[in-house]
Each structure stands twice: as C-alpha cells, then as structure tokens.
Amino acid sequence: MAFHVGDRSRESAKALWAKIPFVYQEQTIVQTDQYDAYTDVMPAERHNAIPKHARKTKHIECFNNTLRQRVSRLVRETLSFAKKLAYHIGAIKNFIFYYNLTRAAVPA
C-alpha cells in the first residue's frame, strides 16, 4: 500500500500518511503503537493506537526479518552497501513489489 523511509518524527508520519492512497485513508482503520506522531497526523476515526501488551506483531516482524534477509544492502558492511539513500529506497521498493507479486500468486 505505502511505505516511507525515515525517522519516527511527525514529518515522517505526515509523509507516510500522504503516500497512502486516498481510498484507504477514507475507509481503512490504521493500527499503530501509541506514538504521539501517529496520533497527531492520522484522523482519530481512522486510527487505532494499540498498547504494547495487546499488539500482535508477528506478521510485521516476520516481514521485517524477511526484508533484512533478502535485501542484503540493509545489513552494514556488505559488498552491496550503497551510500545513497535513493538506492536503498529503490531496493526496498523492488523487494516489496516482488514480495507482494509472489504472495498474490500463491493460492490461499
């Protein structure tokens, strides 16, 4: 749907929210941690801040681990490490596209 590379500032939260397609902004409930930047940026009727003890992080942690394993440039001091942020973002974008494409092809 959307991703943003940056810190956990209010500006990054705004940039992420701006990248989410309008139809999702209008119809989807977004679940996040209770970080203030998300609460300030996302409309209250579309945002569900979940306390740490109630979170189910298995799916996102699995995806993050897969991302680190398959995009070697995210690991420091590798041969594929690049200094330009745009190259890292391109590699992440390419991985997410390929990951979603292969997941969509797998029958449920």
Backbone as ProteinMPNN parsed JSONL, in Angstrom:
{"seq_chain_A": "MAFHVGDRSRESAKALWAKIPFVYQEQTIVQTDQYDAYTDVMPAERHNAIPKHARKTKHIECFNNTLRQRVSRLVRETLSFAKKLAYHIGAIKNFIFYYNLTRAAVPA", "coords_chain_A": {"N_chain_A": [[0.824, -1.173, 0.0], [1.755, 1.39, 1.015], [4.88, 2.939, 1.868], [7.403, 4.506, 3.882], [10.615, 5.798, 4.192], [12.381, 6.812, 6.894], [12.809, 8.712, 9.951], [11.138, 8.507, 13.172], [9.609, 10.811, 13.315], [7.187, 13.529, 13.45], [7.006, 14.679, 10.946], [7.793, 12.577, 9.27], [5.699, 10.816, 9.765], [3.605, 12.291, 8.659], [4.452, 12.272, 5.992], [4.272, 9.537, 5.423], [1.486, 9.117, 5.767], [0.549, 10.737, 3.691], [1.356, 9.268, 1.496], [-0.282, 7.082, 1.48], [-2.875, 5.683, -0.399], [-5.767, 7.626, -1.277], [-8.322, 6.396, -1.109], [-7.903, 4.396, 0.795], [-7.233, 5.979, 2.959], [-9.692, 7.037, 3.525], [-11.296, 4.821, 4.157], [-10.098, 2.801, 5.684], [-9.055, 1.375, 8.799], [-6.285, 2.226, 10.612], [-3.798, 0.613, 12.386], [-1.559, 1.32, 14.938], [1.341, 1.779, 17.092], [1.315, 3.538, 20.242], [2.521, 5.954, 19.67], [3.036, 9.44, 19.68], [3.324, 10.952, 17.302], [1.921, 9.598, 15.282], [-0.683, 9.723, 16.279], [-1.16, 12.451, 16.185], [-1.135, 12.961, 13.437], [-2.785, 11.169, 11.955], [-6.276, 10.874, 11.299], [-8.607, 10.654, 13.987], [-10.836, 8.949, 13.725], [-9.922, 7.095, 11.917], [-7.754, 5.918, 13.024], [-6.288, 3.587, 15.183], [-4.779, 3.277, 18.068], [-2.772, 0.977, 19.582], [-2.053, -0.514, 22.689], [1.139, -1.686, 23.958], [1.114, -4.282, 25.194], [-1.071, -5.482, 23.994], [-0.549, -5.791, 21.339], [-0.22, -7.515, 18.26], [2.378, -8.517, 16.821], [3.504, -10.354, 15.156], [3.21, -10.755, 12.315], [4.242, -8.394, 11.076], [6.823, -8.349, 12.139], [7.822, -10.702, 11.059], [7.777, -10.002, 8.332], [9.617, -7.833, 8.398], [11.962, -9.198, 9.137], [12.255, -10.907, 6.916], [12.665, -8.962, 4.962], [15.156, -7.87, 5.831], [16.742, -10.152, 5.496], [16.631, -10.698, 2.739], [17.258, -8.364, 1.363], [20.191, -7.495, 1.041], [21.658, -5.158, 1.221], [20.725, -3.761, 3.37], [22.044, -4.616, 5.538], [24.837, -3.8, 7.418], [28.124, -3.101, 6.151], [28.329, -4.785, 3.86], [29.014, -6.152, 0.599], [27.186, -5.122, -1.151], [26.425, -2.698, -0.156], [25.322, 0.657, -0.326], [25.941, 4.164, -0.511], [24.06, 6.076, -1.114], [20.865, 7.154, -0.261], [18.676, 7.005, -1.968], [19.198, 4.738, -3.523], [18.926, 2.695, -1.653], [16.221, 2.984, -0.992], [15.113, 2.39, -3.485], [15.857, -0.321, -3.705], [14.404, -1.414, -1.571], [11.794, -0.814, -2.415], [11.707, -2.347, -4.763], [11.962, -4.923, -3.639], [9.592, -5.062, -2.055], [7.618, -4.884, -4.048], [8.168, -7.243, -5.54], [7.834, -9.179, -3.501], [5.088, -8.836, -2.812], [3.985, -9.498, -5.285], [4.708, -12.214, -5.588], [3.432, -13.271, -3.36], [0.771, -12.814, -3.967], [0.428, -14.575, -6.012], [0.355, -17.037, -4.838], [-1.905, -19.558, -4.066], [-4.622, -19.32, -1.757]], "CA_chain_A": [[0.0, 0.0, 0.0], [2.643, 2.548, 1.07], [5.956, 2.895, 2.856], [8.219, 5.71, 3.947], [11.887, 5.597, 4.87], [12.694, 7.996, 7.674], [12.788, 8.535, 11.399], [9.782, 8.437, 13.716], [9.172, 12.175, 13.596], [5.864, 13.92, 12.961], [7.133, 14.911, 9.499], [7.791, 11.263, 8.62], [4.332, 10.296, 9.864], [2.838, 13.017, 7.645], [4.866, 11.783, 4.676], [3.681, 8.21, 5.258], [0.043, 9.267, 5.58], [0.335, 11.313, 2.359], [1.619, 8.236, 0.49], [-1.359, 6.091, 1.487], [-3.91, 6.093, -1.362], [-6.903, 8.33, -0.681], [-9.417, 5.461, -0.806], [-7.565, 3.752, 2.07], [-7.319, 7.0, 4.003], [-11.103, 7.267, 3.813], [-12.073, 3.633, 4.507], [-9.352, 1.809, 6.447], [-8.608, 1.667, 10.157], [-4.85, 2.001, 10.705], [-3.382, 0.269, 13.742], [-0.171, 1.666, 15.216], [1.623, 1.876, 18.519], [0.762, 4.765, 20.815], [3.458, 7.048, 19.438], [2.307, 10.693, 19.504], [3.366, 11.452, 15.928], [0.825, 8.978, 14.534], [-1.938, 10.242, 16.824], [-1.322, 13.827, 15.717], [-1.248, 13.049, 11.986], [-3.89, 10.369, 11.421], [-7.566, 11.233, 11.882], [-8.994, 9.777, 15.103], [-11.786, 7.921, 13.278], [-9.203, 6.128, 11.07], [-6.555, 5.485, 13.738], [-6.471, 2.783, 16.382], [-3.495, 3.125, 18.754], [-2.852, -0.238, 20.385], [-0.994, -0.601, 23.702], [2.171, -2.69, 23.678], [0.75, -5.636, 25.635], [-2.159, -6.011, 23.163], [-0.133, -5.861, 19.933], [0.095, -8.781, 17.607], [3.414, -8.046, 15.899], [4.101, -11.495, 14.464], [3.239, -10.588, 10.858], [5.163, -7.335, 10.668], [8.183, -8.765, 12.492], [8.201, -11.695, 10.046], [8.088, -9.26, 7.113], [10.863, -7.09, 8.615], [13.054, -10.158, 9.097], [12.402, -11.306, 5.516], [13.265, -7.813, 4.282], [16.578, -7.82, 6.178], [17.425, -11.322, 4.95], [16.656, -10.713, 1.266], [17.833, -7.123, 0.829], [21.473, -7.514, 1.758], [22.198, -3.809, 1.407], [20.269, -3.23, 4.651], [22.987, -5.086, 6.555], [26.048, -2.989, 7.309], [29.405, -3.647, 5.71], [28.225, -5.829, 2.849], [29.505, -5.711, -0.704], [26.128, -4.422, -1.871], [26.051, -1.488, 0.563], [25.436, 1.891, -1.1], [25.891, 5.344, 0.337], [22.932, 6.924, -1.475], [19.584, 6.728, 0.28], [17.779, 6.679, -3.086], [19.453, 3.352, -3.931], [18.321, 1.839, -0.63], [14.77, 3.066, -1.168], [14.813, 1.627, -4.697], [15.981, -1.753, -3.4], [13.264, -1.77, -0.724], [10.624, -0.769, -3.279], [11.785, -3.516, -5.632], [11.668, -6.099, -2.828], [8.174, -5.067, -1.677], [6.862, -5.217, -5.26], [8.371, -8.667, -5.822], [7.232, -9.925, -2.395], [3.639, -8.805, -2.992], [3.659, -10.223, -6.511], [4.81, -13.667, -5.344], [2.403, -13.638, -2.37], [-0.518, -12.799, -4.654], [0.378, -15.736, -6.906], [0.178, -18.246, -4.03], [-3.322, -19.75, -3.738], [-4.918, -19.302, -0.308]], "C_chain_A": [[0.874, 1.244, 0.0], [3.753, 2.284, 2.075], [6.723, 4.207, 2.791], [9.489, 5.376, 4.707], [12.226, 6.892, 5.584], [12.696, 7.681, 9.153], [11.333, 8.476, 11.88], [9.276, 9.817, 14.114], [7.759, 12.404, 13.057], [5.896, 14.141, 11.447], [7.126, 13.592, 8.732], [6.405, 10.632, 8.662], [3.43, 10.979, 8.835], [3.168, 12.512, 6.246], [4.282, 10.397, 4.406], [2.188, 8.313, 4.991], [-0.271, 9.823, 4.19], [0.535, 10.274, 1.254], [0.534, 7.159, 0.438], [-2.439, 6.556, 0.521], [-5.159, 6.639, -0.655], [-8.032, 7.381, -0.281], [-9.158, 4.73, 0.51], [-7.63, 4.744, 3.225], [-8.763, 7.207, 4.446], [-11.822, 6.052, 4.388], [-11.386, 2.659, 5.457], [-9.053, 2.303, 7.857], [-7.128, 1.277, 10.232], [-4.5, 1.711, 12.158], [-1.895, 0.554, 13.905], [0.079, 1.539, 16.715], [1.113, 3.24, 19.008], [1.702, 5.961, 20.687], [2.699, 8.316, 19.06], [2.265, 11.185, 18.057], [2.228, 10.874, 15.093], [-0.522, 9.536, 14.978], [-2.208, 11.649, 16.314], [-1.618, 13.924, 14.221], [-2.492, 12.35, 11.442], [-5.203, 10.768, 12.088], [-8.014, 10.2, 12.922], [-9.939, 8.664, 14.659], [-11.137, 6.845, 12.401], [-8.023, 5.498, 11.8], [-6.914, 4.727, 15.009], [-5.085, 2.552, 16.997], [-3.613, 1.974, 19.744], [-1.729, -0.241, 21.417], [-0.064, -1.785, 23.452], [1.751, -4.105, 24.054], [-0.326, -6.276, 24.758], [-1.759, -6.205, 21.705], [0.121, -7.282, 19.477], [1.095, -8.443, 16.493], [4.025, -9.166, 15.063], [4.251, -11.256, 12.957], [4.242, -9.53, 10.409], [6.602, -7.685, 11.003], [8.69, -9.81, 11.505], [8.584, -10.995, 8.742], [9.399, -8.495, 7.253], [12.075, -8.014, 8.558], [13.312, -10.617, 7.667], [13.064, -10.198, 4.715], [14.762, -7.736, 4.562], [17.35, -8.978, 5.552], [17.611, -11.234, 3.437], [17.217, -9.458, 0.632], [19.145, -6.902, 1.585], [22.048, -6.126, 1.997], [21.73, -3.182, 2.707], [21.15, -3.678, 5.809], [24.283, -4.32, 6.363], [27.224, -3.802, 6.8], [29.272, -4.857, 4.788], [28.761, -5.282, 1.536], [28.453, -4.906, -1.463], [25.678, -3.14, -1.167], [26.276, -0.271, -0.329], [25.31, 3.077, -0.157], [24.671, 6.207, 0.058], [21.619, 6.333, -0.971], [18.617, 6.312, -0.839], [17.976, 5.242, -3.558], [18.849, 2.366, -2.934], [16.801, 1.817, -0.783], [14.348, 2.284, -2.405], [14.872, 0.125, -4.458], [14.813, -2.225, -2.535], [11.983, -1.811, -1.55], [10.56, -1.993, -4.179], [11.435, -4.783, -4.858], [10.182, -6.175, -2.484], [7.307, -5.43, -2.878], [6.959, -6.711, -5.557], [7.703, -9.545, -4.756], [5.715, -9.994, -2.539], [3.203, -9.58, -4.225], [3.689, -11.728, -6.286], [3.769, -14.117, -4.329], [1.026, -13.7, -3.02], [-0.681, -14.03, -5.539], [0.133, -17.043, -6.149], [-1.297, -18.415, -3.703], [-3.532, -19.853, -2.223], [-5.368, -20.646, 0.217]], "O_chain_A": [[0.765, 2.074, -0.903], [3.586, 1.504, 3.013], [6.695, 4.917, 1.786], [9.437, 4.736, 5.757], [12.344, 7.945, 4.957], [12.597, 6.522, 9.556], [10.41, 8.405, 11.069], [8.597, 9.969, 15.129], [7.216, 11.586, 12.314], [4.932, 13.828, 10.749], [6.52, 13.497, 7.665], [5.985, 9.985, 7.702], [2.591, 10.328, 8.211], [2.277, 12.342, 5.414], [3.848, 10.113, 3.29], [1.678, 7.662, 4.079], [-1.259, 9.419, 3.576], [-0.061, 10.393, 0.183], [0.444, 6.412, -0.536], [-2.882, 7.702, 0.603], [-5.544, 6.17, 0.416], [-8.633, 7.551, 0.78], [-10.096, 4.471, 1.264], [-8.032, 4.392, 4.334], [-9.023, 7.516, 5.609], [-12.853, 6.209, 5.042], [-12.045, 1.766, 5.989], [-8.827, 3.493, 8.08], [-6.766, 0.135, 9.95], [-4.862, 2.474, 13.054], [-1.074, 0.092, 13.114], [-0.824, 1.237, 17.496], [0.536, 3.999, 18.23], [1.67, 6.872, 21.513], [1.811, 8.273, 18.208], [1.27, 11.774, 17.635], [1.633, 11.585, 14.283], [-1.399, 9.79, 14.152], [-3.355, 12.004, 16.042], [-2.279, 14.865, 13.782], [-3.173, 12.883, 10.566], [-5.246, 10.978, 13.3], [-7.809, 9.001, 12.735], [-9.851, 7.547, 15.167], [-11.738, 5.797, 12.166], [-7.355, 4.626, 11.244], [-7.739, 5.175, 15.805], [-4.313, 1.729, 16.504], [-4.457, 2.001, 20.639], [-0.574, 0.001, 21.068], [-0.446, -2.764, 22.81], [2.01, -5.041, 23.297], [-0.479, -7.497, 24.776], [-2.545, -6.726, 20.914], [0.614, -8.125, 20.227], [0.705, -8.125, 15.37], [4.984, -8.926, 14.329], [5.309, -11.529, 12.39], [5.002, -9.751, 9.466], [7.512, -7.358, 10.241], [9.87, -9.803, 11.152], [9.586, -11.342, 8.117], [10.213, -8.499, 6.331], [13.105, -7.649, 7.991], [14.465, -10.708, 7.247], [13.928, -10.465, 3.881], [15.555, -7.557, 3.638], [18.491, -8.802, 5.125], [18.644, -11.653, 2.915], [17.617, -9.485, -0.532], [19.194, -6.224, 2.611], [22.859, -5.949, 2.907], [22.281, -2.162, 3.121], [21.019, -3.179, 6.927], [24.772, -4.209, 5.238], [27.304, -5.016, 6.993], [30.012, -5.832, 4.919], [28.939, -4.072, 1.39], [28.795, -4.096, -2.324], [24.66, -2.558, -1.539], [27.297, -0.175, -1.009], [24.645, 2.991, 0.875], [24.279, 7.0, 0.914], [21.306, 5.168, -1.221], [17.835, 5.377, -0.671], [17.009, 4.59, -3.954], [18.323, 1.324, -3.326], [16.175, 0.76, -0.711], [13.333, 1.588, -2.379], [14.026, -0.618, -4.956], [14.29, -3.319, -2.745], [11.178, -2.732, -1.408], [9.503, -2.602, -4.344], [10.694, -5.629, -5.36], [9.575, -7.239, -2.608], [6.36, -6.204, -2.742], [5.945, -7.366, -5.797], [7.074, -10.549, -5.089], [5.12, -11.064, -2.409], [2.166, -10.243, -4.21], [2.796, -12.443, -6.742], [3.269, -15.237, -4.424], [0.206, -14.546, -2.662], [-1.801, -14.475, -5.787], [-0.253, -18.044, -6.751], [-1.898, -17.513, -3.12], [-2.7, -20.414, -1.509], [-5.649, -20.781, 1.408]]}, "name": "protein", "num_of_chains": 1, "seq": "MAFHVGDRSRESAKALWAKIPFVYQEQTIVQTDQYDAYTDVMPAERHNAIPKHARKTKHIECFNNTLRQRVSRLVRETLSFAKKLAYHIGAIKNFIFYYNLTRAAVPA"}
